Each structure stands twice: as C-alpha cells, then as structure tokens.
Amino acid sequence: MLDRQRGKIIFECDVCGDTLDTETGDFNEARALLEREEWKARKMGSDWLHSCSKCGVPSERAPLAKASRLL
C-alpha cells in the first residue's frame, strides 16, 4: 500500500505490515528508495500490491494474509 502522511510517501507491505518511510513527497524519489531497499510492487487488477524484501513478490493472496493477522 502507498500512503501519504504529512506530504511524505510511505509504503506498507501488504503481507506483513512493515512500513518504508521515504521522507519524500516526490514519487520518483520514493520509488527509487523502494527499489534500493529491495521492496517489490505488483499490479493486480486495478490495485498495486507492495511487499518488503522479507516477504518477496506480492501475490493475490497477500492482502488476505495481512487481514487474517488482524483477526
């Protein structure tokens, strides 16, 4: 998930919930950091899924894994 807080972009892993604070509001800079930190982004239908370097490539089941953690 991509979120903007106080003008800065934050990525959240759709699998485990870890976050990557980019400290920038510029999308290109944020995306470059995402790649440097070895996070992955994948478009599934109309949504973009993001995952941290520990979780790997996001899949269709990724949001379900995060949702089940909250129950």
C-alpha positions, 0 to 999 in steps of 0.5 A: 500500500502507498500512503501519504502522511504529512506530504511524505510517501510511505509504503506498507507491505501488504503481507506483513505490515512493515512500513518504508518511510521515504521522507519524500513527497516526490514519487520518483524519489520514493520509488527509487528508495523502494527499489534500493531497499529491495521492496517489490510492487505488483499490479493486480487488477486495478490495485498495486500490491507492495511487499518488503524484501522479507516477504518477496513478490506480492501475490493475490493472496497477500492482502488476505494474509495481512487481514487474517493477522488482524483477526 
